[in-house]
């Protein structure tokens, strides 16, 4: 994805070619995408990331799958519930269970703590707070914790805490 930023984008309505000239790249995402944000921090072209209620270790799968659905095939549930947002096969979903694929915890020693800010509620029913707290303690990543809020919306966090996020982005 990072390499694609430097390639031209063709606008579909009139075919106009556009180029993005990003001098700094910041990533904000949450939950499943929070893992992606944290992993993006490993790329030197990414300056900082904010991960909201992020999955930091796929060891939580058995708990999370049961908390979110009664469907015994979680990948099938995800495909149905979120349509094309997640296009994954059962095989690829099961790769997460190796805890090496797409797993921030597997890369904990490589994480630069100064590049990552996480937000998480202690009562999140899907991504257990303790897993995120352990990851923060292990990596030195800053964790902004809340007593309540459940699986916090990334949009809510960005809007409510933008001054804090903006200050984090501006830190050198």
VMD Tcl script that draws the C-alpha trace (Angstrom):
set ca {
  {0.00 0.00 0.00}
  {2.78 2.42 0.86}
  {4.39 1.93 -2.54}
  {1.03 2.50 -4.23}
  {0.88 6.02 -2.80}
  {3.57 7.16 -5.22}
  {1.83 5.68 -8.28}
  {-0.73 7.71 -10.23}
  {-4.39 7.23 -9.35}
  {-6.85 7.25 -12.22}
  {-10.13 8.91 -11.27}
  {-12.91 6.66 -12.62}
  {-15.46 9.25 -13.79}
  {-13.34 11.17 -16.33}
  {-10.06 9.24 -16.27}
  {-8.07 12.11 -14.77}
  {-4.68 11.03 -13.43}
  {-3.85 12.23 -9.94}
  {-0.67 11.96 -7.90}
  {-0.31 12.08 -4.16}
  {2.84 13.71 -2.88}
  {2.87 12.59 0.73}
  {5.69 14.12 2.72}
  {4.49 12.40 5.90}
  {2.29 9.32 6.33}
  {0.15 8.71 9.40}
  {-2.14 5.71 9.88}
  {-5.26 5.57 12.05}
  {-7.35 2.43 12.33}
  {-9.13 0.26 14.84}
  {-10.02 -3.29 15.82}
  {-8.93 -5.68 13.04}
  {-7.49 -2.65 11.24}
  {-5.68 -1.66 14.43}
  {-3.41 -4.64 13.84}
  {-2.73 -3.27 10.35}
  {-1.96 0.18 11.75}
  {0.53 -1.23 14.25}
  {2.17 -3.36 11.57}
  {2.37 -0.28 9.30}
  {4.53 1.33 11.98}
  {7.27 -1.13 10.98}
  {7.56 0.68 7.63}
  {10.09 3.52 7.84}
  {7.87 5.63 5.53}
  {5.14 5.71 8.19}
  {5.77 8.45 10.73}
  {3.17 7.57 13.40}
  {0.12 5.39 13.94}
  {-2.93 5.45 16.16}
  {-4.52 2.08 16.90}
  {-7.96 2.08 18.47}
  {-9.13 -1.06 20.31}
  {-6.54 -2.94 18.25}
  {-6.13 -6.66 17.95}
  {-2.53 -6.99 19.10}
  {-2.37 -10.77 19.48}
  {-4.47 -13.32 17.65}
  {-4.36 -15.55 20.73}
  {-7.66 -13.82 21.55}
  {-9.45 -15.58 18.66}
  {-11.24 -18.27 20.67}
  {-12.62 -15.65 23.09}
  {-13.47 -13.06 20.43}
  {-15.14 -15.48 18.04}
  {-17.48 -16.71 20.79}
  {-18.18 -13.18 22.04}
  {-19.17 -11.91 18.62}
  {-21.25 -14.70 17.11}
  {-22.74 -18.14 17.65}
  {-21.78 -19.12 14.09}
  {-19.19 -21.92 14.40}
  {-17.47 -20.66 11.22}
  {-16.24 -17.20 12.18}
  {-14.80 -16.44 8.74}
  {-18.20 -17.18 7.17}
  {-19.84 -14.91 9.74}
  {-17.39 -12.08 8.92}
  {-17.99 -12.46 5.19}
  {-21.76 -12.34 5.67}
  {-21.88 -9.59 8.31}
  {-19.41 -7.22 6.65}
  {-19.93 -8.15 2.99}
  {-16.90 -7.13 0.95}
  {-15.13 -5.29 3.78}
  {-13.40 -8.59 4.61}
  {-12.65 -10.89 1.68}
  {-11.02 -13.82 3.36}
  {-11.17 -17.54 2.94}
  {-11.42 -19.98 5.82}
  {-7.83 -20.98 5.01}
  {-6.57 -17.40 5.37}
  {-8.58 -16.82 8.55}
  {-6.99 -19.93 10.03}
  {-3.52 -18.50 9.26}
  {-4.21 -16.02 12.06}
  {-4.28 -18.93 14.51}
  {-0.55 -19.52 13.86}
  {-0.02 -16.21 15.70}
  {2.76 -15.33 13.23}
  {0.68 -14.03 10.32}
  {-0.64 -10.42 10.60}
  {0.11 -10.38 14.33}
  {1.62 -7.35 16.08}
  {2.63 -9.51 19.08}
  {4.85 -11.56 16.78}
  {6.73 -8.33 15.90}
  {6.77 -6.81 19.41}
  {10.58 -6.51 19.52}
  {10.55 -4.50 16.27}
  {7.87 -1.99 17.33}
  {9.19 1.54 17.88}
  {7.16 2.67 20.87}
  {7.43 6.34 19.91}
  {5.53 5.67 16.67}
  {2.41 4.10 18.20}
  {-0.45 5.44 20.31}
  {-3.27 3.09 21.33}
  {-6.73 3.78 22.77}
  {-8.72 1.04 24.50}
  {-11.64 0.59 26.90}
  {-11.30 -1.86 29.77}
  {-14.80 -3.23 29.11}
  {-14.28 -4.01 25.40}
  {-16.19 -7.29 24.88}
  {-14.36 -8.26 21.66}
  {-10.72 -7.31 22.12}
  {-9.76 -8.02 25.73}
  {-8.13 -5.06 27.44}
  {-5.57 -7.27 29.19}
  {-4.09 -8.38 25.86}
  {-3.62 -4.75 24.79}
  {-2.23 -3.73 28.18}
  {0.31 -6.59 28.08}
  {1.34 -5.54 24.56}
  {1.76 -1.91 25.69}
  {3.84 -2.98 28.69}
  {5.97 -5.29 26.55}
  {6.63 -2.75 23.78}
  {6.55 0.55 25.68}
  {3.77 1.83 23.40}
  {1.60 4.55 24.96}
  {-1.86 3.25 25.89}
  {-4.73 5.61 26.63}
  {-7.17 3.54 28.73}
  {-10.82 4.12 29.53}
  {-12.89 2.45 32.24}
  {-15.93 2.15 29.96}
  {-16.83 2.46 26.33}
  {-16.86 -1.08 24.99}
  {-15.43 -1.58 21.51}
  {-14.87 2.13 20.92}
  {-15.59 3.62 17.51}
  {-12.46 4.94 15.81}
  {-14.46 7.88 14.47}
  {-15.50 8.78 18.03}
  {-11.92 8.52 19.35}
  {-10.50 10.65 16.53}
  {-13.15 13.33 16.95}
  {-13.06 13.46 20.75}
  {-9.28 13.14 21.17}
  {-8.03 14.89 18.05}
  {-5.96 17.49 19.98}
  {-4.10 14.65 21.74}
  {-3.67 12.70 18.48}
  {-2.51 15.81 16.62}
  {0.06 16.55 19.36}
  {1.26 12.93 19.13}
  {1.64 13.26 15.35}
  {3.69 16.44 15.80}
  {6.09 14.91 18.34}
  {9.55 14.33 16.93}
}
mol new
graphics top color blue
foreach p $ca { graphics top sphere $p radius 0.5 }
foreach p [lrange $ca 0 end-1] q [lrange $ca 1 end] { graphics top cylinder $p $q radius 0.2 }
display resetview
